[in-house]
Amino acid sequence: MDNEQLKRLKKKRSSYKGQLTLFENYLLTLDDTTLSKRQVMGLQLRITKLESVLKEFDAVQLDIECICDDAQLEISERELIETKYYSLVTEARQMLNSTEDDGESQCVDERLSSLPNFKVCYNCFVMAIILIIVRKLVAKFVNVNIIHSFIKTIVQRITKLGQPNGPPSSARLL
């Protein structure tokens, strides 16, 4: 009975590995610099599906490890599959993040270009750029003290730039 059950479980595991390969092949068809909205949605759906596949794989793999005589071999198989899974999901999420970053820039450009005679206040424009930078810093750094000192420095520099004489022609924020 255990031998038949082991064969069935290993077949299931092969199916999960196949789904990982399908996801990997899908990623290879995408150009991460120019994802359309449809591709972004499709990629998000596939990531969600892959997350449920990992949960199912984990249960099947645990059963295999409990039944099998050579648990070390099965644990190394788990490691290979999980490493591939996390690598693929990381790559996919990086694609989504780079698309979101590009989308923010395009969105601001589109809004400004749609207003033909709109003059952007220098300080407002600088603040918008700082907010985008801070959002990226918050996503990358957990240390709040670094972000706090960065924001404080930027605010001080903007305050100096906003003096009655206006910003100097060669004003640099950073």
Protein Blocks (a to p, Z undefined) as FASTA:
>chain_A
ZZmmmmmmmmmmmmmmmmmmmmmmmmmmpcfklccfklmmmmmmmmmmmmmmmmmmmmmm
mmmmmmpmblmlmmmmmmmmmmmmmmmmmmmmmmmmmmmmmmmmmmmmmmmmmmmklccd
fklmmmmmmmmmmmmmmmmpmblmlmmmmmmmmmmmmmmmmpmnopafkbcfZZ
